[in-house]
Every structure is written in structure tokens, then in C-alpha cells.
Amino acid sequence: MLSIDPNTNTERENYKFLIGSIIPRPIAFVTTLSEDGVLNGAPFSYFNIVSSNPPMISLSIQRSGGKQKDTARNIIKQKEFVVHIVDEENVEKVNKTAASLPPHESEIVLAQLTKVESEKISVQGVKQAKIRMECVLEYSLELGEKELPGCDLIIGKVIQFHIEDDIYENGRIDPKGLAAVSRLAGANYAKIGEIFEIERPK
């Protein structure tokens, strides 16, 4: 077995080890509002649950050369954002939003996604998602070197869930109906695949 000190690697080498090892990763499609009122959208696979009481999620938004991405900047300034679950039906459109656009251009328009109003926040979501969560900023942290932070860690509190009727029954979400996709390494994605059960010990 190889034994490698990450301090001897380049940032890119560590990145490849991490995204190749920590799989599958859920994907959040995040909409935010710029200072100029432009609805921006971008996908992130450094995404997960933080807490159910209260309901909170995390996003780790990587920087390039210490420069903050539009999504992180918008969330920190506006304190609101919408998280959508990426699925088999919307993944192609969501992938288009990963293009690097200037802040005044909307990835939502580029990907031909349909805006939908939120109930509790000013940031709109998109219709092409079976689940979306209206969130408010709970915490933000700059991580990495003080002089050159590597990422913005965002903790958001979910204040409204929107779930398609077809995939919801008896308080549970049907995983096959949701058909969420996950991120692997490179250009690879994965579907849910076979589902199996293992009882937890008491």
C-alpha cells in the first residue's frame, strides 16, 4: 500500500486523491443573488448535512488563487441561498452552469433553467429540481493559509423545504424517484444503483 505525505504533493495532486477517494459525493446546485440582482447558479460536490436540529447543510466553495467565487461572495453578502438536489433529469443543464461567467451574467439563463420564487427568502430557485431548500447563512469560515485562503466553508440553515409530491410518501423521500446523481472524479458521475439494507446494531 502506498503511504504519501500530502505536504509533499502539489495542491492538484491532493485534489485528485481526495475526489478519487471520497466517492460518491452528493451535488448541490446553488442559486444566489448578486449585488446587482443577477441570479447566479453553480454546482458544488463538497456538500453535505451538518445537523437535523436545526436542519443545516454545508458547502465548501473552493477558491482559485485565493479569489472568492461568486457563490461564496453572494452568500456572505446577501445571507440567503437556495440548494437544489441534482438528479438524472437536470444534471445536463446543471453541468452547463459550471461555466466561468462574469458576475453580471446569469448561469440560469445560459442553461435555460426556469426561475421559481422562494417563499421565505428573496433568492429564487429553479423549477427543474425535485427537491430544493431555502437557506439562510448560519456561519462562514475562510479556511487555509491566512494570507491566501483556499476555500470558504458555508453553513446554511434550511428554513423551507420544497419536495415534489411524486417522490414523497409517509414522511419519506423515495430515492429511486428522486434519482439523485453523485460526483466521482474527472468528468464522471454516478446514479443511485442497487440499494441494499443492513440493520444497525442496538
C-alpha positions as a Markdown table, in Angstrom:
| # | Residue | x | y | z |
|---|---|---|---|---|
| 1 | Met | 0.0 | 0.0 | 0.0 |
| 2 | Leu | 1.3 | 3.5 | -0.9 |
| 3 | Ser | 1.9 | 5.9 | 2.0 |
| 4 | Ile | 2.0 | 9.5 | 1.0 |
| 5 | Asp | 2.5 | 12.7 | 3.0 |
| 6 | Pro | 0.2 | 15.4 | 1.5 |
| 7 | Asn | 2.8 | 18.0 | 2.3 |
| 8 | Thr | 5.0 | 16.5 | -0.4 |
| 9 | Asn | 2.2 | 16.8 | -3.0 |
| 10 | Thr | 1.1 | 19.7 | -5.1 |
| 11 | Glu | -2.4 | 21.1 | -4.5 |
| 12 | Arg | -3.6 | 19.4 | -7.7 |
| 13 | Glu | -2.2 | 16.0 | -6.6 |
| 14 | Asn | -4.0 | 16.2 | -3.2 |
| 15 | Tyr | -7.2 | 17.3 | -5.1 |
| 16 | Lys | -7.1 | 14.2 | -7.3 |
| 17 | Phe | -6.5 | 11.9 | -4.3 |
| 18 | Leu | -9.5 | 13.4 | -2.4 |
| 19 | Ile | -12.0 | 13.5 | -5.3 |
| 20 | Gly | -11.0 | 10.0 | -6.3 |
| 21 | Ser | -11.2 | 8.6 | -2.8 |
| 22 | Ile | -14.3 | 10.3 | -1.3 |
| 23 | Ile | -16.9 | 9.0 | -3.6 |
| 24 | Pro | -19.8 | 9.2 | -4.3 |
| 25 | Arg | -20.3 | 12.9 | -3.4 |
| 26 | Pro | -23.8 | 14.5 | -3.4 |
| 27 | Ile | -24.1 | 17.5 | -5.6 |
| 28 | Ala | -25.8 | 20.8 | -4.6 |
| 29 | Phe | -26.9 | 23.2 | -7.3 |
| 30 | Val | -26.9 | 26.6 | -5.5 |
| 31 | Thr | -28.6 | 29.8 | -6.6 |
| 32 | Thr | -27.6 | 33.1 | -5.1 |
| 33 | Leu | -28.3 | 36.8 | -5.8 |
| 34 | Ser | -25.5 | 39.2 | -6.8 |
| 35 | Glu | -25.3 | 42.8 | -5.6 |
| 36 | Asp | -26.7 | 43.8 | -8.9 |
| 37 | Gly | -29.7 | 41.5 | -8.6 |
| 38 | Val | -28.4 | 38.8 | -11.0 |
| 39 | Leu | -29.5 | 35.3 | -10.2 |
| 40 | Asn | -26.3 | 33.1 | -10.3 |
| 41 | Gly | -26.2 | 29.3 | -10.2 |
| 42 | Ala | -23.4 | 26.8 | -9.7 |
| 43 | Pro | -22.9 | 23.2 | -8.7 |
| 44 | Phe | -20.8 | 22.0 | -5.8 |
| 45 | Ser | -19.9 | 18.5 | -4.7 |
| 46 | Tyr | -18.2 | 19.5 | -1.4 |
| 47 | Phe | -21.7 | 19.4 | 0.1 |
| 48 | Asn | -23.4 | 17.5 | 3.0 |
| 49 | Ile | -25.7 | 17.5 | 6.1 |
| 50 | Val | -24.4 | 19.2 | 9.2 |
| 51 | Ser | -27.4 | 18.9 | 11.6 |
| 52 | Ser | -31.0 | 18.0 | 11.6 |
| 53 | Asn | -31.8 | 20.0 | 14.7 |
| 54 | Pro | -31.8 | 22.7 | 13.4 |
| 55 | Pro | -31.7 | 21.5 | 9.8 |
| 56 | Met | -28.3 | 22.7 | 8.5 |
| 57 | Ile | -26.2 | 21.9 | 5.4 |
| 58 | Ser | -22.5 | 22.6 | 4.5 |
| 59 | Leu | -20.9 | 23.9 | 1.3 |
| 60 | Ser | -17.2 | 24.1 | 0.8 |
| 61 | Ile | -16.5 | 26.5 | -2.0 |
| 62 | Gln | -13.0 | 26.3 | -3.3 |
| 63 | Arg | -11.1 | 29.4 | -4.3 |
| 64 | Ser | -8.7 | 29.8 | -7.2 |
| 65 | Gly | -5.5 | 31.7 | -6.3 |
| 66 | Gly | -7.2 | 33.0 | -3.2 |
| 67 | Lys | -10.0 | 34.6 | -5.2 |
| 68 | Gln | -13.6 | 34.1 | -3.8 |
| 69 | Lys | -16.2 | 32.6 | -6.2 |
| 70 | Asp | -19.4 | 34.5 | -7.0 |
| 71 | Thr | -21.5 | 32.0 | -5.0 |
| 72 | Ala | -19.5 | 32.4 | -1.8 |
| 73 | Arg | -19.3 | 36.2 | -2.1 |
| 74 | Asn | -23.1 | 36.4 | -2.8 |
| 75 | Ile | -24.0 | 34.2 | 0.2 |
| 76 | Ile | -21.7 | 36.1 | 2.6 |
| 77 | Lys | -23.1 | 39.4 | 1.5 |
| 78 | Gln | -26.8 | 38.6 | 1.0 |
| 79 | Lys | -27.1 | 35.8 | 3.7 |
| 80 | Glu | -29.5 | 33.8 | 1.6 |
| 81 | Phe | -29.3 | 31.0 | -1.0 |
| 82 | Val | -31.2 | 28.0 | -2.4 |
| 83 | Val | -29.8 | 24.5 | -2.6 |
| 84 | His | -31.2 | 22.1 | -5.2 |
| 85 | Ile | -30.6 | 18.4 | -5.4 |
| 86 | Val | -29.0 | 17.4 | -8.8 |
| 87 | Asp | -30.8 | 14.4 | -10.4 |
| 88 | Glu | -30.7 | 12.4 | -13.6 |
| 89 | Glu | -33.2 | 14.8 | -15.3 |
| 90 | Asn | -31.4 | 18.1 | -14.5 |
| 91 | Val | -27.7 | 17.1 | -14.5 |
| 92 | Glu | -27.1 | 18.1 | -18.1 |
| 93 | Lys | -28.5 | 21.6 | -17.6 |
| 94 | Val | -26.7 | 22.0 | -14.2 |
| 95 | Asn | -23.4 | 21.0 | -15.8 |
| 96 | Lys | -23.7 | 23.9 | -18.1 |
| 97 | Thr | -23.8 | 26.3 | -15.1 |
| 98 | Ala | -20.2 | 25.2 | -14.2 |
| 99 | Ala | -19.0 | 27.6 | -17.0 |
| 100 | Ser | -17.0 | 30.5 | -15.7 |
| 101 | Leu | -19.1 | 33.6 | -16.4 |
| 102 | Pro | -18.6 | 37.2 | -15.1 |
| 103 | Pro | -20.9 | 38.1 | -12.1 |
| 104 | His | -23.2 | 40.2 | -14.2 |
| 105 | Glu | -24.2 | 37.2 | -16.4 |
| 106 | Ser | -26.6 | 34.5 | -15.2 |
| 107 | Glu | -25.8 | 30.8 | -15.5 |
| 108 | Ile | -29.6 | 30.2 | -15.1 |
| 109 | Val | -30.2 | 31.9 | -18.5 |
| 110 | Leu | -27.2 | 30.1 | -20.1 |
| 111 | Ala | -28.6 | 26.7 | -19.0 |
| 112 | Gln | -32.2 | 27.6 | -19.9 |
| 113 | Leu | -33.4 | 26.9 | -16.4 |
| 114 | Thr | -36.7 | 28.2 | -15.2 |
| 115 | Lys | -36.8 | 30.6 | -12.2 |
| 116 | Val | -39.2 | 29.9 | -9.4 |
| 117 | Glu | -40.0 | 32.3 | -6.5 |
| 118 | Ser | -39.0 | 31.3 | -2.9 |
| 119 | Glu | -41.4 | 31.6 | 0.0 |
| 120 | Lys | -39.2 | 32.9 | 2.8 |
| 121 | Ile | -36.1 | 34.4 | 1.1 |
| 122 | Ser | -35.5 | 36.8 | -1.8 |
| 123 | Val | -33.3 | 34.4 | -3.8 |
| 124 | Gln | -35.2 | 32.5 | -6.5 |
| 125 | Gly | -34.7 | 28.8 | -7.1 |
| 126 | Val | -35.1 | 26.8 | -10.3 |
| 127 | Lys | -38.1 | 24.7 | -11.3 |
| 128 | Gln | -36.0 | 21.8 | -12.7 |
| 129 | Ala | -35.3 | 20.2 | -9.3 |
| 130 | Lys | -37.4 | 17.7 | -7.4 |
| 131 | Ile | -36.0 | 19.0 | -4.1 |
| 132 | Arg | -34.9 | 22.5 | -3.2 |
| 133 | Met | -34.1 | 24.1 | 0.1 |
| 134 | Glu | -34.3 | 27.7 | 1.0 |
| 135 | Cys | -31.4 | 28.5 | 3.3 |
| 136 | Val | -30.0 | 31.4 | 5.3 |
| 137 | Leu | -26.4 | 31.8 | 6.3 |
| 138 | Glu | -25.5 | 30.5 | 9.7 |
| 139 | Tyr | -21.7 | 30.6 | 9.6 |
| 140 | Ser | -18.9 | 31.3 | 7.1 |
| 141 | Leu | -15.3 | 30.5 | 7.6 |
| 142 | Glu | -12.2 | 31.1 | 5.5 |
| 143 | Leu | -10.0 | 28.0 | 5.5 |
| 144 | Gly | -6.4 | 27.6 | 4.5 |
| 145 | Glu | -3.4 | 29.9 | 4.8 |
| 146 | Lys | -4.3 | 33.3 | 6.4 |
| 147 | Glu | -2.6 | 35.2 | 3.5 |
| 148 | Leu | -4.2 | 33.0 | 0.8 |
| 149 | Pro | -7.4 | 31.2 | 2.0 |
| 150 | Gly | -8.1 | 28.0 | 0.0 |
| 151 | Cys | -11.9 | 27.9 | 0.4 |
| 152 | Asp | -15.0 | 29.3 | 2.0 |
| 153 | Leu | -16.9 | 26.9 | 4.3 |
| 154 | Ile | -20.5 | 27.9 | 4.4 |
| 155 | Ile | -23.0 | 26.5 | 6.9 |
| 156 | Gly | -26.6 | 27.2 | 6.0 |
| 157 | Lys | -29.8 | 26.7 | 7.9 |
| 158 | Val | -32.7 | 25.3 | 5.9 |
| 159 | Ile | -35.8 | 27.4 | 6.6 |
| 160 | Gln | -38.1 | 25.9 | 3.9 |
| 161 | Phe | -38.2 | 22.6 | 2.0 |
| 162 | His | -39.8 | 22.1 | -1.4 |
| 163 | Ile | -40.3 | 18.4 | -2.4 |
| 164 | Glu | -42.2 | 17.1 | -5.4 |
| 165 | Asp | -45.3 | 15.3 | -4.4 |
| 166 | Asp | -44.5 | 12.2 | -6.6 |
| 167 | Ile | -41.4 | 11.3 | -4.6 |
| 168 | Tyr | -42.8 | 11.9 | -1.1 |
| 169 | Glu | -44.9 | 9.5 | 0.9 |
| 170 | Asn | -45.4 | 8.9 | 4.6 |
| 171 | Gly | -42.7 | 11.3 | 5.7 |
| 172 | Arg | -40.1 | 9.6 | 3.4 |
| 173 | Ile | -38.5 | 10.5 | 0.1 |
| 174 | Asp | -38.3 | 7.8 | -2.5 |
| 175 | Pro | -34.6 | 7.5 | -3.5 |
| 176 | Lys | -35.4 | 5.9 | -6.8 |
| 177 | Gly | -38.0 | 8.6 | -7.6 |
| 178 | Leu | -35.5 | 11.3 | -6.7 |
| 179 | Ala | -32.8 | 9.7 | -8.9 |
| 180 | Ala | -30.1 | 11.9 | -7.5 |
| 181 | Val | -26.7 | 11.7 | -9.2 |
| 182 | Ser | -23.4 | 11.9 | -7.4 |
| 183 | Arg | -20.0 | 13.2 | -8.4 |
| 184 | Leu | -16.9 | 11.0 | -8.9 |
| 185 | Ala | -13.6 | 12.1 | -10.2 |
| 186 | Gly | -12.9 | 13.8 | -13.6 |
| 187 | Ala | -16.0 | 14.1 | -15.7 |
| 188 | Asn | -17.6 | 11.1 | -14.1 |
| 189 | Tyr | -21.0 | 10.9 | -12.4 |
| 190 | Ala | -22.9 | 8.0 | -10.8 |
| 191 | Lys | -26.5 | 7.1 | -10.4 |
| 192 | Ile | -28.0 | 5.6 | -7.3 |
| 193 | Gly | -27.6 | 2.0 | -8.4 |
| 194 | Glu | -28.5 | -1.1 | -6.3 |
| 195 | Ile | -30.0 | -0.3 | -2.9 |
| 196 | Phe | -29.4 | -2.8 | 0.0 |
| 197 | Glu | -30.2 | -2.8 | 3.7 |
| 198 | Ile | -28.1 | -3.7 | 6.8 |
| 199 | Glu | -29.7 | -3.5 | 10.2 |
| 200 | Arg | -27.9 | -1.3 | 12.7 |
| 201 | Pro | -26.9 | -3.0 | 15.9 |
| 202 | Lys | -29.0 | -2.0 | 19.0 |
